[in-house]
Each structure stands twice: as C-alpha cells, then as structure tokens.
Amino acid sequence: MTDISQKPHARAASGDMPPEEFRRHAHAVVDWMADYLANVGEYPVLAQVQPGEVAARLPASAPEAGEGVEEILRDFRDVVVPGVTHWNHPDFFAYFAITGSGPGILGEMLSAALNTNAMLWRTGPAQTELEERTLDWLRQLMGLPEGFHGTIQDTASISTLVAIAAAREAAGLGVREEGMSGRDLPRLRVYASQEVHSSIDKAGITLGIGMAGTRKIPTDAEFRMDPAALEAAIVEDRAAGVHPLCVVATVGTTSTTSIDPVAAIADVCERHGVWLHVDAAYGGSAALVPELRHVLDGAERADSLVVNPHKWMFVPVDCSVLYSRRPEIIRRAFSLVPEYLITPEGASVTNLMDYGPALGKRFRALKLWMVLRYFGAEGMAARIREHVRLAKQLAAWVDAEPGWETMAPVPLSLVVFRHAPAGMDGEAADAHNERIMAAVNATGRAFLSHTRIRGRLALRLAIGNLRTTEAHVRAAWELLRETAASMHASA
Ligand SMILES: Cc1ncc(COP(=O)(O)O)c(C=O)c1O
C-alpha cells in the first residue's frame, strides 16, 4: 500500500497545498505553458483520438488518498494533452478561430488565484469597477456612443438570452411576475435572418417563446437580412394578433460573416417599437480597426449588442460582453435581492448579479483588461486587420484557381469556398468536398469546418489565431489543393 505520509501534500491532515509546494509546481506549470505556446504548431491540430479513448484511460472513480502533483501532471501530459484539439494552433481554421494570448492567459491565472465572486459590489469592488471601466474602454474602441453599458457574460448565447429576456420585460407583459403559461398571452415573436446563429432559437426555447416564436427573414444575394421583408413580417404578425418582441440583426453571421443592414433594420424597429439586439459576437471585433468600424453602422441605435472578446479579441474562453442602452430594463428583468444579499451600499453601487440569471460572477474582466493594455488599441487593430488581409489573400488564390470557387463575399476573416471541377455538381460536389475536408482534418496539419450555402456544402476557413501567418494559410491552401486533386484523379 502507498505510504501517503511520504507525500508532501499529506503533511497536514487538512488544509491547502503548502505555499512553497504551490510555488514549485506553479513554476513547472508555467514552464510547460510557455513551451506549449512556443510549440503548439507541432501538435496535430485536431485531436487524433477516437470517442471514448480518453475516458478509457481515466480511472472510474476518484482516488481515495491524495496524489502528488507530479503524478497528476504526468497524466495531464500523457492522457489529457493527446486528446486535446488545439484551438491555440496556427492551423486551426474551423468554426471561428480564437487565441488564448499571453496577456489573456496571465489574466486568467490571476483571476483563478484571486477567486473573487463579484455577485455584489462589496464581494468584488475591484472586479465590479474594473469590469465597468474596461467595458467602457471597449465601447469607445468599437465606436459605440456613450450610454451603452456593458456587462460580461460567459457566452454570446447567454448574452442574447439576457437581451431577449429584457425585450420581453420591456414589452410590459408581466412575464416576470406571472410567467408564460396558464394565462392569456399573445404569441411572442423574435425576428432574425435565415442566417442567424442557433443561439437565438435556443434563447426562444429557454424563454418560453419556442422555436416557432422565431421568424426567419429572407436574405439578399449576399446573405444579409432584407429589411423590407422584415417590415412586412412584423406588419403581418401584428395584424394576426402576434406580439413582435425583438429583432436580432447579425454583424458577422456564422456561415459566411455577412453583415445585416443594421441602420435600415433599426428604422424598422423604431417604426414598430420593437427591441433591436445586434449579434456581433464575432464581427464586432472588426470595429476595433478604424477603417472597418462601419461594420457597426446603425448599431448605435440598438437596444442591446453582444460581442465576444473570446472570439476575435485574443481573450481566452470564456468572455462575452453584452452592451445595452437600457440597462435598467435588464435590471428590471433580473434583479431579485433576497434578505441575505442586502448590503449597506444598496442601490448606490453596481451589483453584477442584477444583470443576468447567474448570481456568482468570476473575474473575467481581468484578462480582457490585460489584453487591451498589452496590445493597445493600435496593436489590436493591426492584428485584426492582418487576419482580414489573409482572408482576402486566400479568397484571391481560390478565385484564381481553376475548379475552385468562393461561395460568399469575404467582408471579414472567413473564406467560404469549395472544389467544384467541371462536370461535378449537386450532391456529388457536396460529397467530394466533405471527403476533402475529412482527409485534410485527418492529417492533423489543418482543421476546417463546413456549412451549407443555398443547400450546397461549402468549406469554411476562418482566420483569427494570433499565431497564424501567411505561410500557414498558404500551406493549408496547398494541402487542400493537393488533396482535392488526388481525390478527383482517383474518383
Ligand atoms: C454569430 C454568432 N453568434 C453567437 C454565437 C455563439 O457564441 P457562444 O459560443 O459564445 O455562445 C456564435 C458562435 O460561433 C456566432 O458565430
């Protein structure tokens, strides 16, 4: 039997890891992290494991006696790391590429050490005030006017959920008090384009609006919401006794990064008294680049807007920002103060628990603050600008290559394209591109994802990782071309 008295952490019958032991292991962990970040490109980007393989290497139950950190870290290296898909990899091009940047990771480490929970101002004065100040910096960097108040949520899905709950509160239907069922309520409707992210439907599911409560508005040739069709839908719904609640305009849709005409949509919302929420989860970051700030034209008239620093602002997951011009409505929807949370500061301070369904609130602002300070406004803009340049470069290569085609405009840093050589179309082309993607992803040298554009399968190559250079994009493109050519030849 193991003599646990010999293990350093077992010296005390209770209590935490001794500080000197923590220091030693923390140094080793940081060394590992620095090496990892330096060499992340050496790993296969997509984990080369089968479902269940990692679980099979983990014991079925927790250890009875404590174990040493060396042993735990050995399993981290040998069992966990091989099962990791490396989002920090320069050849990660799937979904929306992201970065756990150096300053962001440092912020994350410090927030774990402080372990604050700013549900109330007094349980996190610095956290509360740093969050408000940092989000005001970001508001200015994005060109949003004064009056937009920000709070950090975990994800865009939750930010949007909070925004639609606020829209429901603003409608004055008494849902907070009376709920949605067992009484006479009109059908509530949320409007969004056919390209909208599934998180809007999920918010509808969660808020009792239902999937049928979200009406998808047609888009134009460039996948942007048609404001005239939106207005017609609202008028038709109203005439049928439906209550139009909220319009979600997207700046940077998931499939193609199309940008809805927010100003024209804001006109419609104002005419009909409907809450406007802008989903700029991905595309909002582009507004940090002065010459791209126009992506948010019209958003200054939104009631709420979400942007995700954990997408294209180099902040480690998770960190989503919900801005609103009507924070008092969010508070009206969510503030609920039981006796045990009453404080002497009362309403003279911001209590972050009032801005969403969660009570507890971790210190996410620290990593965003450190990223913005370390890179500065110019550094953020330069990096995002470069990603847009790389995407346009790739799109030019694709369009110049016989047999290949881009399938949507490239306003930001995503290229949507496919291999469709002469004589191949329809389902055959879909299956061919699916095979190309699977073969490329299996190499571990690049990781792409896909979407469907007007029913046809398309490859998505998203650029957003700080370590990605033109050489990485070129290598991925060469790999795609070679793979497609060899598959086509052997078909
Ligand atoms: C446009 C858009 N909105 C919302 C989301 C959801 O983001 P999150 O994972 O933060 O909930 C995504 C995710 O990619 C997205 O692309």
The ligand as an SDF file (V2000), in Angstrom:
LIG
                    3D

 16 16  0  0  0  0  0  0  0  0999 V2000
  -22.7830   34.9840  -34.8450 C   0  0  0  0  0  0  0  0  0  0  0  0
  -22.6810   34.1360  -33.6110 C   0  0  0  0  0  0  0  0  0  0  0  0
  -23.4810   34.3780  -32.5680 N   0  0  0  0  0  0  0  0  0  0  0  0
  -23.4110   33.6530  -31.4370 C   0  0  0  0  0  0  0  0  0  0  0  0
  -22.5230   32.6140  -31.3020 C   0  0  0  0  0  0  0  0  0  0  0  0
  -22.4970   31.8200  -30.0340 C   0  0  0  0  0  0  0  0  0  0  0  0
  -21.3310   32.0620  -29.3260 O   0  0  0  0  0  0  0  0  0  0  0  0
  -21.0720   31.4480  -27.8720 P   0  0  0  0  0  0  0  0  0  0  0  0
  -20.3380   30.1670  -28.0900 O   0  0  0  0  0  0  0  0  0  0  0  0
  -20.2570   32.4770  -27.1670 O   0  0  0  0  0  0  0  0  0  0  0  0
  -22.3990   31.2220  -27.2210 O   0  0  0  0  0  0  0  0  0  0  0  0
  -21.6670   32.3110  -32.3680 C   0  0  0  0  0  0  0  0  0  0  0  0
  -20.6910   31.2070  -32.2750 C   0  0  0  0  0  0  0  0  0  0  0  0
  -19.9000   30.9590  -33.1280 O   0  0  0  0  0  0  0  0  0  0  0  0
  -21.7560   33.0870  -33.5490 C   0  0  0  0  0  0  0  0  0  0  0  0
  -20.9910   32.8030  -34.6150 O   0  0  0  0  0  0  0  0  0  0  0  0
  1  2  1  0
  2  3  1  0
  2 15  2  0
  3  4  2  0
  4  5  1  0
  5  6  1  0
  5 12  2  0
  6  7  1  0
  7  8  1  0
  8  9  2  0
  8 10  1  0
  8 11  1  0
 12 13  1  0
 12 15  1  0
 13 14  2  0
 15 16  1  0
M  END
$$$$
